[in-house]
Amino acid sequence: MREQRAIAGSVPRRLAAASLRELGAAVLAVARAAGGMLLLLLESARALVPPRVDALEFVRAAHRFGVESVPIVAVAAFLAGVIVLLQVAVYVRAYGATLLVGWGSGFAGLREIGPVLIALMVSGRAGARNAAELATMRVTEQIDALRAMAIDPVPYLVVPRLLAITGSTVLLTVLGDLFVVAGSALSAWLMVDLRLATFWASFSTYVHPQDFLLGVQKSVFFGLSISLVSCHFGLAARVGATAVGAAVNRAVVGGAASIFLLDYLLTFLLP
C-alpha cells in the first residue's frame, strides 16, 4: 500500500518536471531562433555596405514573392473590405450614422485589417515558399556547394530575398488598401443602399493620410520579419526526409507570431 501511494505521489512530480523541461526547451529554442535571426540581419546589413547584392536573384525573388502574390492579395483585401463594411453596417442601421460608414471602414481597413491581413497572406505564400526553397538547397547541399566555390550565400541568396519580400510586402499593402476601400464602397452601395458619394464624403473627411501611412510603416516591419523568419528557418533546416516540411511549418508559425507581436508593439510606438 505504501509503495502504491509513493508511486501515485511521484506521478504529479514527474509530470511537473517534464512540463518544466518542455517549457525550458521551448524558451531556449525561441531564444536560439531570435539570436540566429539577429545575426542574419547583421550579416545582411554588412553585405549592403558596400552593396553586394545579386541583381538577377533580386528580380527573380521579387517576381516570385511579389508579382505572383498580387491575385490572392487583391481577392483577400477586397473580401476583407466587404466584411468590415458589413460589420459597420450593423451599427449604421441601428443608429442611423451613415456619415461614419466611410470612416469606420477606412480607419479599420487602412490601420489594422489591411496591413495585418496582407502580411499574413505574404507570410503564408511568400514566406513558406522562401523557406521551402532555402531548406531544399540546404538539404541537397547546394548551400555547402556555394561556400565551396567561395560564394557567400548571404549576399547571393539571403539579401535579395530580404529586399524582395520586404519591398513586395509594402507595395502589396498599398495595393491591398485600394481593394479594401473598393470592397467597402461597393458593398455599402450594393448591400446597405448607401450612395458612393456619401461613402466617399465620409471617407475623405474623417480618414487622414496618417492612417494610411501608419499601415505602410507597419508593412515595412512585417515584411522584414517575414523575410528574416523564413530565411533563418530555411537555412537552419536539418538533413532528413521531413526537414523541408518542418522548416516551412516553423517559418509560417514564426512569421504569423512575429506579425501579431510587431503589430501590438507598433500600435503603441508609432503615432
C-alpha positions as CSV (number, residue, x, y, z in Angstrom):
1,M,0.0,0.0,0.0
2,R,2.8,2.4,0.9
3,E,4.6,1.6,-2.4
4,Q,1.4,2.4,-4.3
5,R,1.0,5.7,-2.5
6,A,4.6,6.6,-3.2
7,I,4.2,5.8,-6.9
8,A,0.9,7.7,-7.0
9,G,2.6,10.7,-5.4
10,S,5.6,10.6,-7.7
11,V,3.4,10.9,-10.9
12,P,2.5,14.6,-10.4
13,R,6.1,15.4,-9.7
14,R,7.2,13.7,-12.8
15,L,4.6,15.4,-14.9
16,A,5.6,18.8,-13.4
17,A,9.3,18.1,-14.1
18,A,8.5,17.1,-17.7
19,S,6.4,20.2,-18.2
20,L,9.2,22.4,-16.9
21,R,11.7,20.7,-19.1
22,E,9.5,21.2,-22.2
23,L,8.9,24.8,-21.2
24,G,12.6,25.4,-20.8
25,A,13.4,23.7,-24.1
26,A,10.8,25.9,-25.8
27,V,12.2,29.1,-24.3
28,L,15.7,28.1,-25.4
29,A,14.5,27.3,-28.9
30,V,12.9,30.7,-29.2
31,A,16.0,32.5,-27.9
32,R,18.2,30.5,-30.2
33,A,16.0,31.4,-33.2
34,A,15.8,35.0,-32.2
35,G,19.6,35.1,-31.9
36,G,20.0,33.5,-35.3
37,M,17.7,36.0,-36.9
38,L,19.6,38.9,-35.4
39,L,22.9,37.5,-36.6
40,L,21.4,37.0,-40.1
41,L,20.1,40.6,-40.1
42,L,23.6,41.9,-39.1
43,E,25.3,39.8,-41.8
44,S,22.7,41.1,-44.4
45,A,23.3,44.7,-43.3
46,R,27.0,44.2,-43.6
47,A,26.5,42.9,-47.2
48,L,24.8,46.1,-48.1
49,V,27.9,48.3,-47.2
50,P,29.1,48.4,-49.8
51,P,26.3,46.8,-51.7
52,R,27.0,43.2,-52.7
53,V,23.6,42.0,-53.9
54,D,22.9,39.8,-56.9
55,A,20.6,41.9,-59.0
56,L,19.2,39.0,-61.1
57,E,18.4,37.0,-58.0
58,F,16.6,40.1,-56.6
59,V,14.5,40.4,-59.7
60,R,13.6,36.7,-59.7
61,A,12.7,36.9,-56.0
62,A,10.6,40.0,-56.5
63,H,8.6,38.2,-59.2
64,R,8.1,35.0,-57.3
65,F,7.2,36.6,-54.0
66,G,5.6,39.9,-55.1
67,V,4.1,39.8,-58.5
68,E,2.7,36.2,-58.2
69,S,1.1,37.2,-54.9
70,V,-1.0,40.0,-56.4
71,P,-4.1,38.0,-57.3
72,I,-4.5,36.3,-53.9
73,V,-3.8,39.6,-52.0
74,A,-6.3,41.5,-54.2
75,V,-9.1,39.0,-53.6
76,A,-8.4,38.7,-49.9
77,A,-8.2,42.5,-49.4
78,F,-11.4,43.1,-51.4
79,L,-13.3,40.5,-49.3
80,A,-11.8,42.0,-46.1
81,G,-13.3,45.4,-47.1
82,V,-16.7,43.8,-47.6
83,I,-16.5,42.1,-44.2
84,V,-15.5,45.3,-42.5
85,L,-18.4,47.2,-44.1
86,L,-20.9,44.5,-43.1
87,Q,-19.8,44.8,-39.5
88,V,-20.0,48.6,-39.6
89,A,-23.4,48.4,-41.3
90,V,-25.0,46.8,-38.3
91,Y,-24.4,49.9,-36.2
92,V,-25.2,52.2,-39.1
93,R,-28.7,50.8,-39.4
94,A,-29.2,50.8,-35.6
95,Y,-28.1,54.4,-35.0
96,G,-28.5,55.9,-38.5
97,A,-24.9,57.0,-38.5
98,T,-24.5,56.9,-42.3
99,L,-21.8,59.6,-42.2
100,L,-19.5,57.3,-40.3
101,V,-19.5,54.4,-42.7
102,G,-16.6,55.6,-44.8
103,W,-14.6,56.5,-41.7
104,G,-15.2,53.1,-39.9
105,S,-14.2,51.1,-43.0
106,G,-11.2,53.3,-43.9
107,F,-9.9,53.6,-40.3
108,A,-10.1,49.9,-39.6
109,G,-9.0,48.8,-43.0
110,L,-6.0,51.1,-43.5
111,R,-4.6,51.0,-40.0
112,E,-5.1,47.3,-39.0
113,I,-7.1,45.0,-41.2
114,G,-5.3,45.7,-44.4
115,P,-1.6,45.6,-43.3
116,V,-2.1,42.6,-40.9
117,L,-4.2,40.5,-43.4
118,I,-1.8,41.2,-46.3
119,A,1.2,40.4,-44.1
120,L,-0.3,37.1,-43.1
121,M,-1.0,36.3,-46.8
122,V,2.5,37.1,-47.7
123,S,3.8,35.0,-44.8
124,G,1.7,32.1,-45.9
125,R,2.6,32.3,-49.5
126,A,6.0,34.0,-50.0
127,G,7.4,33.1,-46.6
128,A,6.5,29.5,-46.9
129,R,7.9,29.3,-50.4
130,N,11.1,31.1,-49.4
131,A,11.7,28.7,-46.5
132,A,11.0,25.7,-48.7
133,E,13.5,26.8,-51.4
134,L,16.3,27.5,-48.9
135,A,15.6,24.4,-46.9
136,T,15.7,22.3,-50.1
137,M,19.0,23.9,-51.0
138,R,20.3,23.2,-47.5
139,V,19.2,19.5,-47.6
140,T,20.6,18.9,-51.0
141,E,23.9,20.6,-50.0
142,Q,23.6,23.4,-52.5
143,I,24.4,25.9,-49.8
144,D,27.6,24.0,-49.0
145,A,28.5,23.9,-52.7
146,L,28.2,27.7,-52.8
147,R,30.6,28.0,-49.9
148,A,33.0,25.6,-51.5
149,M,33.1,27.9,-54.6
150,A,33.8,30.8,-52.3
151,I,30.3,32.3,-52.8
152,D,28.8,33.8,-49.6
153,P,25.2,32.7,-49.5
154,V,24.1,35.7,-47.5
155,P,24.7,38.4,-50.3
156,Y,23.9,35.9,-53.0
157,L,20.7,34.3,-51.6
158,V,19.5,36.0,-48.4
159,V,19.9,39.7,-49.1
160,P,18.0,39.7,-52.4
161,R,15.1,37.8,-50.7
162,L,15.1,40.1,-47.7
163,L,14.8,43.1,-50.0
164,A,12.3,41.5,-52.4
165,I,9.9,40.2,-49.7
166,T,10.1,43.5,-47.7
167,G,9.6,45.7,-50.7
168,S,6.8,43.4,-52.0
169,T,5.0,43.5,-48.7
170,V,5.0,47.3,-48.7
171,L,3.7,47.5,-52.3
172,L,1.2,44.8,-51.8
173,T,-0.1,46.6,-48.7
174,V,-0.6,49.8,-50.8
175,L,-2.4,47.8,-53.4
176,G,-4.4,45.9,-50.8
177,D,-5.5,49.1,-49.2
178,L,-7.1,50.2,-52.5
179,F,-9.0,46.9,-52.7
180,V,-10.1,47.2,-49.1
181,V,-11.6,50.6,-49.7
182,A,-13.1,49.4,-53.0
183,G,-14.7,46.4,-51.4
184,S,-16.2,48.5,-48.6
185,A,-17.5,51.2,-51.0
186,L,-19.1,48.6,-53.4
187,S,-20.7,46.6,-50.6
188,A,-22.0,49.9,-49.0
189,W,-23.7,50.7,-52.3
190,L,-25.0,47.2,-53.1
191,M,-25.8,45.8,-49.7
192,V,-26.5,48.8,-47.5
193,D,-28.0,51.1,-50.2
194,L,-25.6,53.9,-49.4
195,R,-24.5,56.1,-52.3
196,L,-20.9,56.1,-53.3
197,A,-20.8,59.9,-52.9
198,T,-21.9,59.6,-49.3
199,F,-19.3,56.9,-48.6
200,W,-16.5,58.9,-50.2
201,A,-17.5,62.1,-48.3
202,S,-17.3,60.2,-45.0
203,F,-14.0,58.6,-46.0
204,S,-12.3,61.7,-47.3
205,T,-13.5,63.8,-44.3
206,Y,-12.6,61.6,-41.4
207,V,-9.8,59.3,-42.7
208,H,-6.4,61.1,-42.6
209,P,-3.2,60.4,-44.5
210,Q,-1.6,59.4,-41.2
211,D,-3.9,56.4,-41.1
212,F,-2.6,55.2,-44.4
213,L,1.0,55.9,-43.6
214,L,0.7,54.0,-40.3
215,G,-0.3,50.9,-42.2
216,V,2.5,51.3,-44.7
217,Q,5.1,51.8,-41.9
218,K,3.8,48.6,-40.2
219,S,4.2,46.7,-43.5
220,V,7.9,47.5,-43.6
221,F,8.5,45.8,-40.3
222,F,6.1,43.0,-41.2
223,G,7.9,42.3,-44.5
224,L,11.3,42.4,-42.8
225,S,10.2,39.9,-40.1
226,I,8.6,37.6,-42.7
227,S,11.8,37.5,-44.7
228,L,14.1,37.1,-41.7
229,V,12.0,34.3,-40.2
230,S,11.7,32.4,-43.5
231,C,15.3,32.8,-44.4
232,H,16.5,31.7,-40.9
233,F,14.4,28.6,-40.7
234,G,15.2,27.7,-44.3
235,L,18.9,27.9,-43.8
236,A,18.7,26.1,-40.4
237,A,16.9,23.1,-41.9
238,R,18.4,19.7,-40.9
239,V,19.1,16.8,-43.1
240,G,16.2,14.3,-43.4
241,A,13.0,13.5,-45.2
242,T,10.9,15.8,-43.1
243,A,13.4,18.7,-42.9
244,V,11.8,20.8,-45.6
245,G,8.3,20.4,-44.2
246,A,9.5,21.2,-40.7
247,A,11.3,24.4,-41.9
248,V,8.1,25.5,-43.7
249,N,6.0,24.9,-40.7
250,R,8.3,26.8,-38.4
251,A,8.5,29.7,-40.9
252,V,4.7,30.0,-41.2
253,V,4.1,29.8,-37.5
254,G,7.0,32.1,-36.6
255,G,6.0,34.6,-39.3
256,A,2.5,34.8,-38.1
257,A,3.6,35.2,-34.5
258,S,6.1,37.9,-35.3
259,I,3.4,39.8,-37.3
260,F,1.0,39.9,-34.3
261,L,3.7,40.8,-31.9
262,L,5.0,43.6,-34.1
263,D,1.5,44.9,-34.6
264,Y,1.0,45.0,-30.9
265,L,4.3,46.9,-30.3
266,L,4.0,49.3,-33.3
267,T,0.4,50.3,-32.4
268,F,1.9,51.8,-29.2
269,L,5.1,53.1,-30.6
270,L,4.0,54.7,-33.9
271,P,1.9,57.9,-33.8
